[in-house]
Amino acid sequence: MDTLQGFHRTNYCGDLRLADAGKTVSVCGWVQRQRDLGGLIFVDLRDRTGIVQLSFGDGTDRAIFEKAATLRAEFVVAATGTVRERESKSQKIPTGDIEIDVTELRLLARSETPPFEIVEHSKANDMLRLKYRYLDLRRPDMQRMIALRHRIVKICRDYFDEQGFLEIETPILTKSTPEGARDYLVPSRVHPGKFYALPQSPQQYKQLLMLAGFDRYIQIARCFRDEDLRADRQPEFTQIDLEMSFLNEDEILTIQEGFLQRVFREILGVEVPVPFQRMPWREAMDRFGSDKPDLRFGFELRDISDLVRDCGFAVFADAVKAGGSVRLINVSGHAADFPRKKIDKLQEYVKTYRAKGLAWTRLHEGNVTSSYAKFLTEDEQRAILDRAGAQDGDLVLIVADAKDEVVFASLGALRCECARQLGILDPKDFRFLWVTEFPMFEWSEEEGRYMAMHHPFTAPMEEDADKILTDKKHCRARAYDIVLNGTELGGGSIRINTPEMQEKAFQALGISEADIQERFGHLVNAFQYGAPPHGGLAYGLDRLVMLTTGADSIRDVIAFPKVQTAADLMMGCPDVVDAKQLDELSIAVTRTEEAPAE
């Protein structure tokens, strides 16, 4: 096996062009493929910038030619030679006009046959790719996404540095303050029976930095949450974490719009117009059934509760009488695209969002068919279609439930599902939206109490401050989320900065004085020493990269992600540890259960 002793790489494979013809260059990388034509051998050499063709022929030293004949896919080699114009050019790769006439070849490492081919847009099973992630990351599309992630982070650091932000690191080993997702706990060896928690976010630390006088903070922060996973969640993830003092919402949002504008300009060459549209949470829910609405298409919700509260159809009337609602969407102009079989599948789809069923009216080529017409009078039917703005060619879909949240979740998801099935979502149409005026609290059926919708440090709207204890349901927060095409990119709020209001917020959440001191005493005590008005937000870096690359999941833009059971297939963790380690930590394991990888 050869070494790199005395060898110096002069160029990356993908950077060479016809203008380099005549130059002597040295390149390194992996063999993509080798083609032996008898008296002529071609080797496609790949590194993270692309592929270049190495050529071995009649003029090649015999020992070098014979070594080239032994090369196989994924062998690691270094080569020196002269760049020359190719006789048979390729339009498939940027270096297709040239090749390297090799005068020196070093074989640095051999490779076993990989479990899947290292090619763009691999068809290999996801679990196989994740088990051999180091091979998966060699693929050109994966390398581009990881490189793009780096560029976004660099833009982030440069932009916020220009805006006067300081990058400050906060601890990874911190205090468990359970209020929201479950913490990952870390046992302490030197303090037996006590635990650190991995941070769900640097929220309290960045607020303390505001109290410390660092009025503009940023951190590319690692965060950890022990929660159920899905396409856009991981147990460990990365935030672009920000906090600012002495700024109001408008000023904070304007700074963020400038950042996102620069990202999309420099990464995608897209000029995003500012300022972004803003919409109160209540309007977003009423119109789109979601607090992260996709604005690229219509199919907006319409409330018909007032039209059916006294109708003869119990499904509708009972939902309204129970305090819920009846709402619809009009998939306008697409009745022909949804025959009865497809509508039946949509009925099953909404059931995954706890809806009990889906009522519908289809207006197609002058014919009107409906699943509920026989239960309503002609006037009631006409009123519903008028409210929907329905015309020939439209499909009206209705959900009724005693709980508004079920109606919103079902129809909000259904409008997006219809758009997906119709193929009308333009991936190059970027619709940013600030959703504002979120509820301060949300009722938790599981906990049987009101919980903070964001976190307990969010300030109430000034005009709702008196509702924090007396009318939690209608108390609005100075909170805001940034949404892009149906995905929440980030969120934040203006924070509480007085001990009195913070005490009320804790009281509203049912946290006792003893628990306040136990969980948050450090922050409450700090507020006694002059806390400036402050606010901030955090972006999900993984989600931002996912949207700019067009990836289907944040797993594709994280170098070493976990699967849906929070397991790492490549490293084989989580895993058992030996008894000595447990003894040192004063931990006894009483029960273990093997969970499937996925």
C-alpha atoms as one frame of an Amber mdcrd trajectory, in Angstrom:
protein
   0.000   0.000   0.000   1.280   3.457  -0.896   1.428   6.535   1.329   1.131
  10.284   0.807   4.773  10.865   1.784   6.113  13.539  -0.569   2.749  13.979
  -2.294   0.918  17.328  -2.316  -2.632  17.753  -3.606  -2.849  20.794  -5.885
  -6.505  20.663  -6.952  -9.890  19.221  -6.103 -11.354  16.886  -8.720 -14.475
  18.906  -9.487 -12.672  22.234  -9.911 -10.673  21.443 -13.065 -11.784  22.887
 -16.402 -10.570  23.229 -19.990  -8.687  26.396 -19.002  -6.388  24.139 -16.914
  -5.237  22.146 -19.957  -1.458  21.730 -19.976  -1.117  22.065 -16.202   0.420
  19.374 -14.021  -1.975  18.635 -11.164  -2.256  16.265  -8.220  -5.655  15.012
  -7.033  -6.963  12.569  -4.409 -10.220  10.757  -3.841 -12.306   7.624  -4.222
 -12.741   5.557  -7.373 -16.296   5.986  -8.640 -15.741   3.432 -11.383 -12.993
   1.906 -13.518 -13.350   1.067 -17.206 -10.710  -1.261 -18.663 -10.793  -1.160
 -22.476  -7.704  -3.311 -22.921  -5.023  -0.896 -24.015  -6.867   2.007 -22.386
  -8.113   2.443 -18.813 -10.344   5.222 -17.559 -10.930   5.871 -13.857 -13.567
   8.291 -12.560 -12.086   9.808  -9.412 -14.462  11.443  -6.927 -13.963  13.843
  -4.046 -16.412  16.206  -2.351 -16.304  18.683  -5.251 -17.122  16.248  -8.039
 -15.598  13.755 -10.482 -12.649  13.939 -12.868 -11.527  11.312 -15.361  -8.066
   9.772 -15.036  -6.611   8.349 -18.255  -4.070   5.529 -18.671  -2.921   4.501
 -22.170  -0.025   3.577 -24.389   2.150   6.383 -23.040   1.573   5.451 -19.406
   4.381   3.795 -17.422   3.681   0.034 -17.413   3.741  -0.291 -13.604   1.256
   2.575 -13.267  -0.978   1.043 -15.959  -0.995  -2.333 -14.191  -1.819  -0.650
 -10.866  -4.719   1.185 -12.537  -6.019  -2.172 -13.761  -6.427  -3.310 -10.124
  -8.563  -0.362  -9.057 -12.152  -0.976  -7.982 -15.052   1.152  -6.738 -14.288
   3.046  -3.504 -10.540   2.378  -3.569  -8.714   5.479  -2.289  -6.055   6.823
  -4.644  -3.851   9.834  -5.313  -2.758  10.741  -8.826  -0.492  13.244 -10.579
  -0.653  14.043 -14.264  -1.271  16.594 -16.997  -4.683  18.058 -17.717  -5.681
  17.652 -21.343  -8.765  18.045 -23.506 -10.848  14.906 -23.811 -11.443  13.370
 -27.228 -14.897  12.156 -26.169 -16.449  14.866 -24.025 -19.227  14.381 -21.471
 -22.006  16.842 -20.739 -23.009  14.965 -17.582 -20.287  16.396 -15.344 -18.714
  19.874 -15.120 -15.243  18.402 -15.790 -16.486  16.575 -18.885 -14.234  18.529
 -21.279 -10.977  17.356 -19.740  -9.111  14.384 -18.303  -5.820  13.832 -16.480
  -3.078  11.935 -18.291  -1.645  10.150 -15.246   2.103  10.005 -14.617   1.984
   8.942 -10.958  -0.601   6.785  -9.157  -0.705   5.870  -5.486  -3.080   3.296
  -4.030  -3.777   4.531  -0.504  -6.516   2.112   0.643  -8.581  -0.750  -0.745
 -12.319  -1.110  -0.173 -14.691  -4.001   0.291 -17.707  -3.980  -2.006 -20.021
  -1.417  -0.370 -23.526  -2.533   0.691 -25.031  -0.044  -1.766 -23.752   1.926
  -4.730 -22.323   5.351  -3.923 -24.407   7.326  -6.379 -26.666  10.361  -6.406
 -30.310   9.816  -5.363 -29.633   6.328  -4.033 -32.521   3.862  -4.028 -31.043
   2.020  -1.057 -33.250   1.414   1.965 -33.094   4.269   4.484 -32.162   1.958
   7.354 -29.298   0.495   5.344 -28.068   3.971   4.455 -28.171   5.047   8.105
 -26.359   1.914   9.283 -23.546   2.757   6.859 -23.948   6.519   7.162 -20.254
   7.174   6.494 -20.769   5.614   3.055 -24.081   7.375   2.513 -22.364  10.701
   3.196 -19.976  10.073   0.303 -22.848  10.429  -2.161 -22.754  13.718  -4.109
 -26.264  14.869  -3.120 -25.520  14.255   0.556 -22.201  16.094   0.305 -23.936
  19.076  -1.300 -26.501  19.252   1.503 -23.895  19.122   4.264 -21.810  21.752
   2.446 -24.910  23.949   2.039 -25.599  23.597   5.762 -22.088  24.935   6.399
 -22.735  27.892   4.101 -25.981  28.776   5.878 -24.210  28.708   9.243 -21.483
  30.971   7.842 -24.067  33.419   6.463 -25.758  33.363   9.856 -22.562  34.175
  11.744 -21.540  36.880   9.288 -24.971  38.545   9.192 -25.561  38.655  12.917
 -21.985  39.786  13.549 -22.727  42.738  11.259 -25.849  43.406  13.339 -23.795
  43.614  16.542 -24.504  40.176  17.982 -21.963  38.318  20.129 -21.658  34.541
  19.863 -21.664  33.148  23.397 -21.666  29.471  24.382 -23.931  28.211  27.143
 -23.612  24.979  29.159 -24.612  21.560  27.877 -24.811  20.125  31.407 -27.532
  22.123  33.096 -30.476  21.936  35.492 -33.646  19.960  34.839 -36.652  22.299
  34.808 -39.437  20.052  33.479 -42.091  22.112  31.716 -42.716  20.811  28.216
 -40.824  17.946  26.577 -38.998  15.394  28.698 -35.390  16.115  29.605 -32.445
  13.869  28.857 -30.791  13.303  32.224 -27.086  12.834  32.934 -26.099  11.269
  36.283 -23.354  12.948  38.283 -20.538  10.748  39.612 -19.276  13.324  42.123
 -22.801  14.095  43.369 -24.379  10.630  43.799 -28.114  10.536  43.184 -28.125
  13.903  41.441 -28.508  14.629  37.743 -27.748  17.200  35.124 -30.130  17.728
  32.217 -29.173  18.292  28.612 -30.680  21.614  27.483 -33.948  21.591  25.553
 -32.855  25.088  24.545 -30.571  27.741  26.074 -33.668  29.777  27.002 -32.855
  30.653  30.607 -29.159  31.176  29.934 -29.791  33.618  27.112 -32.197  35.581
  29.287 -29.540  35.694  31.983 -27.099  37.000  29.373 -29.516  39.873  28.756
 -29.482  40.612  32.478 -25.694  40.473  32.294 -25.682  43.299  29.761 -24.877
  41.411  26.535 -27.707  43.011  24.629 -27.383  40.961  21.418 -26.600  37.251
  21.749 -26.365  34.446  19.187 -25.413  30.800  19.443 -25.464  27.837  17.078
 -26.843  25.737  19.903 -27.194  21.988  20.315 -30.528  21.087  21.949 -31.982
  17.854  23.277 -35.594  16.745  23.759 -36.819  13.297  24.721 -40.001  13.277
  22.653 -41.719  11.239  19.969 -40.058  11.736  16.604 -41.331  12.501  13.092
 -39.940  13.806   9.816 -38.921  17.207  11.198 -37.860  16.158  14.713 -34.769
  14.571  16.202 -33.800  13.912  19.838 -30.782  16.169  19.304 -30.988  19.099
  16.941 -29.453  22.491  16.249 -30.934  25.919  16.828 -29.857  29.328  15.642
 -30.538  30.878  19.031 -30.944  34.641  19.437 -31.807  37.156  22.141 -31.960
  40.963  22.101 -32.487  43.707  24.664 -34.219  47.100  24.282 -36.014  46.153
  21.041 -39.708  45.764  20.303 -41.350  43.104  18.125 -41.141  45.156  14.920
 -37.407  45.719  15.323 -36.729  42.068  16.131 -38.756  40.806  13.186 -37.114
  43.258  10.785 -33.644  41.966  11.746 -34.785  38.385  11.145 -36.274  39.201
   7.763 -32.921  40.585   6.688 -31.229  37.338   7.708 -33.657  35.099   5.829
 -33.521  37.396   2.815 -29.736  37.006   2.699 -29.872  33.217   3.109 -32.254
  32.782   0.190 -30.375  35.278  -1.968 -26.935  33.722  -1.423 -27.966  30.060
  -1.273 -30.740  29.852  -3.884 -30.384  33.089  -5.826 -33.961  33.964  -4.838
 -34.866  37.520  -3.880 -37.387  37.259  -1.045 -39.559  40.400  -0.710 -39.734
  42.075   2.697 -41.474  42.865   4.950 -43.066  39.438   5.368 -46.803  39.104
   5.738 -48.063  39.023   9.342 -51.166  37.246  10.603 -52.625  36.860  14.103
 -52.855  33.282  15.358 -56.639  33.435  15.532 -56.900  34.420  11.866 -54.453
  31.686  10.834 -56.531  29.055  12.603 -59.859  30.344  11.259 -58.633  30.582
   7.663 -56.197  27.671   7.422 -56.807  25.420  10.443 -53.120  25.661  11.310
 -50.697  27.964  13.101 -48.180  27.253  10.330 -50.275  27.756   7.198 -49.079
  27.142   3.669 -50.025  30.251   1.675 -49.153  28.875  -1.764 -52.759  27.858
  -2.479 -56.322  28.577  -1.367 -58.861  26.027  -0.089 -59.396  28.193   2.997
 -61.692  27.136   5.830 -65.193  28.552   6.179 -67.246  28.328   9.373 -70.835
  27.158   8.762 -71.757  26.512  12.398 -74.369  29.272  12.353 -76.019  27.712
   9.302 -76.396  24.214  10.736 -76.795  24.658  14.492 -80.551  23.915  14.216
 -80.522  21.646  11.169 -81.916  18.124  11.097 -78.515  16.493  10.638 -77.417
  15.460  14.132 -73.732  15.192  13.164 -73.675  18.918  12.403 -76.144  20.212
  14.983 -74.781  18.192  17.917 -71.217  19.340  17.235 -72.281  22.992  17.497
 -74.432  22.412  20.572 -71.487  20.689  22.311 -69.389  23.821  21.888 -67.534
  22.724  18.761 -67.957  23.805  15.176 -68.699  22.746  11.608 -66.314  24.026
   8.938 -65.560  23.375   5.291 -63.012  23.804   2.574 -63.779  24.263  -1.112
 -61.319  22.442  -3.354 -62.368  24.831  -6.086 -62.112  23.719  -9.698 -60.975
  20.190  -8.877 -64.121  18.077  -8.518 -63.064  16.071 -11.568 -59.788  15.179
  -9.841 -61.589  13.588  -6.893 -63.912  10.756  -7.894 -65.776   8.864  -5.179
 -62.917   6.426  -4.478 -60.538   9.294  -3.778 -63.085  11.014  -1.550 -63.436
   7.779   0.447 -59.672   7.802   0.996 -59.867  11.411   2.172 -62.455  10.282
   4.726 -59.952   7.795   6.104 -57.256  10.464   6.044 -59.121  12.888   8.320
 -59.750  10.105  10.815 -56.014  10.088  11.575 -56.623  13.578  12.968 -59.444
  12.262  15.216 -62.249  13.449  12.944 -65.187  11.036  13.008 -65.936  11.464
   9.334 -65.985  13.716   6.288 -69.134  15.133   4.689 -68.914  16.248   1.067
 -70.655  17.788  -1.912 -69.345  17.317  -5.446 -70.451  19.661  -8.226 -69.404
  18.179 -11.569 -70.707  18.793 -15.104 -74.025  20.128 -13.830 -74.586  17.258
 -11.390 -74.573  17.717  -7.626 -73.908  14.688  -5.435 -73.650  14.870  -1.666
 -73.157  12.629   1.345 -75.492  14.672   3.569 -78.117  16.275   1.290 -80.950
  13.999   2.434 -80.574  15.273   5.998 -80.893  18.983   5.137 -83.473  21.201
   3.542 -82.813  22.718   0.129 -82.389  26.141   1.749 -79.800  24.760   4.195
 -77.908  23.045   1.391 -77.950  26.221  -0.716 -76.737  28.324   2.232 -73.763
  25.987   2.755 -72.767  26.109  -0.907 -73.171  29.887  -0.961 -70.920  30.208
   2.098 -68.387  27.973   0.316 -68.625  30.063  -2.850 -69.177  26.754  -4.648
 -69.650  26.559  -8.414 -69.766  23.767 -10.949 -66.422  21.941 -10.865 -65.918
  22.374  -7.102 -65.609  19.861  -4.260 -66.824  20.931  -0.815 -65.453  18.969
   2.176 -66.918  19.385   5.679 -65.773  18.304   9.157 -67.883  18.616  12.307
 -66.711  17.933  15.839 -67.455  18.897  19.431 -63.831  20.089  19.717 -62.608
  22.940  17.557 -59.051  21.647  17.672 -60.162  18.446  15.894 -61.922  20.431
  13.168 -58.916  22.699  12.675 -56.377  19.875  12.665 -58.437  17.757  10.255
 -59.264  20.460   7.717 -55.869  22.135   8.048 -54.179  18.876   7.120 -56.821
  17.998   4.511 -56.346  21.204   2.507 -52.605  20.452   2.320 -53.220  16.814
   1.387 -55.532  17.852  -1.447 -52.903  20.294  -2.711 -50.251  17.555  -2.591
 -52.441  15.121  -4.497 -53.173  17.788  -7.107 -49.484  18.611  -7.522 -50.060
  22.353  -7.187 -47.346  23.047  -4.597 -44.539  24.942  -6.313 -41.287  24.223
  -4.412 -39.782  27.429  -5.804 -42.592  29.620  -4.476 -41.422  30.775  -1.051
 -44.206  32.298   1.070 -42.935  33.590   4.399 -45.371  34.484   7.165 -45.123
  35.793  10.708 -47.857  34.294  12.884 -48.373  36.585  15.885 -50.520  37.011
  18.995 -50.462  33.368  20.043 -52.490  32.286  23.064 -50.497  32.600  26.253
 -51.820  29.238  27.476 -53.272  26.028  26.044 -55.338  23.442  27.859 -53.680
  20.050  28.313 -56.083  17.120  28.557 -53.222  14.925  29.764 -52.184  17.314
  32.546 -55.690  18.570  33.299 -54.476  22.167  33.453 -53.385  25.116  31.351
 -49.822  24.909  30.031 -47.629  27.597  28.510 -48.069  27.470  24.735 -44.457
  28.574  24.272 -42.689  28.697  27.646 -43.379  30.288  31.050 -41.145  33.312
  30.345 -43.275  34.679  27.478 -44.813  38.093  28.153 -48.554  38.650  27.700
 -49.870  41.258  25.282 -50.027  44.515  27.237 -53.789  44.819  26.761 -54.239
  41.226  28.032 -51.943  41.426  31.046 -54.905  41.495  33.436 -56.195  38.200
  31.961 -53.165  36.152  32.917 -54.903  34.921  36.075 -58.559  35.681  35.384
 -59.107  34.664  31.728 -56.354  32.310  30.611 -58.296  31.095  27.596 -58.312
  34.559  26.015 -54.943  35.837  27.212 -52.677  36.490  24.222 -48.894  36.377
  24.269 -46.287  38.608  22.660 -45.165  35.558  20.722 -44.373  35.091  17.048
 -43.453  32.210  14.737 -41.794  32.429  11.342 -43.465  30.055   8.882 -42.433
  29.056   5.370 -44.719  27.013   3.103 -46.408  25.174   5.957 -43.285  24.598
   8.043 -42.412  26.435  11.224 -38.840  27.665  10.782 -38.587  29.223  14.214
 -40.363  31.030  16.951 -39.875  33.418  19.799 -41.395  36.080  21.967 -40.914
  39.164  24.044 -39.991  37.928  27.527 -41.287  38.845  30.935 -38.738  41.124
  32.607 -40.306  41.923  35.986 -40.465  39.628  39.042 -44.109  40.538  39.600
 -45.319  39.471  36.163 -43.116  36.370  36.189 -44.653  35.334  39.493 -48.140
  35.727  37.976 -47.155  33.580  34.985 -45.914  30.817  37.267 -49.056  31.121
  39.379 -51.229  30.837  36.266 -49.439  27.594  35.407 -50.126  26.194  38.864
 -46.473  26.113  39.894 -46.109  26.389  43.668 -43.767  28.859  45.340 -41.556
  25.972  46.441 -41.374  24.601  42.880 -40.658  28.070  41.528 -37.624  28.359
  43.770 -36.557  24.781  43.077 -36.837  24.999  39.275 -36.413  28.658  38.423
 -35.008  30.340  41.539 -31.823  31.359  39.725 -33.818  33.304  37.127 -36.360
  34.781  39.526 -33.587  35.962  41.824 -31.677  37.481  38.909 -34.752  39.521
  37.966 -34.379  41.363  41.284 -31.290  43.107  39.909 -32.716  45.010  36.974
 -33.749  43.010  33.928 -33.913  44.939  30.646 -36.890  44.500  28.300 -35.782
  41.698  26.011 -36.965  39.157  23.479 -35.663  36.754  20.936 -36.291  33.641
  18.961 -34.695  30.443  17.743 -34.642  28.951  14.252 -34.495  25.236  13.625
 -31.290  25.116  11.594 -32.087  21.598  10.392 -35.510  22.689   9.102 -34.038
  25.730   7.377 -31.486  23.562   5.569 -34.183  20.994   4.730 -36.324  23.630
   3.008 -33.480  25.251   1.092 -32.193  21.885  -0.186 -35.631  20.446  -0.935
 -34.936  17.449   1.314 -37.872  15.373   2.545 -36.672  15.102   6.154 -34.229
  16.798   8.489 -32.495  13.397   8.699 -31.152  14.086   5.213 -29.415  17.292
   6.289 -27.932  16.055   9.585 -24.622  14.256   9.250 -25.394  11.536  11.801
 -29.131  11.456  12.609 -31.184   9.102  14.742 -34.043   6.929  13.491 -37.615
   7.180  14.720 -36.892   5.250  17.905 -34.067   7.699  18.771 -31.511   4.976
  18.001 -28.240   5.432  16.117 -27.995   2.428  13.781 -24.397   3.143  12.838
 -22.997   3.403  16.384 -25.458   0.915  17.847 -26.725   3.148  20.612 -28.297
   3.553  23.055 -26.620   0.505  24.541 -25.995  -1.169  27.891 -22.960  -0.174
  29.925 -20.911  -2.327  32.263 -21.657  -2.701  35.967 -18.547  -0.777  37.011
 -19.739   2.358  35.254 -23.161   2.066  36.864 -21.626   1.534  40.319 -19.510
   4.676  39.924 -22.700   6.604  39.190 -24.652   4.995  42.045 -27.194   3.659
  39.545 -28.961   0.303  39.676 -30.772  -0.918  36.567 -33.867  -2.867  37.564
 -35.453  -3.479  34.144 -34.360  -3.322  30.521 -36.437  -3.593  27.392 -35.084
  -3.962  23.904 -36.779  -1.531  21.513 -36.770  -2.265  17.782 -34.434  -0.070
  15.713 -37.398   1.076  13.619
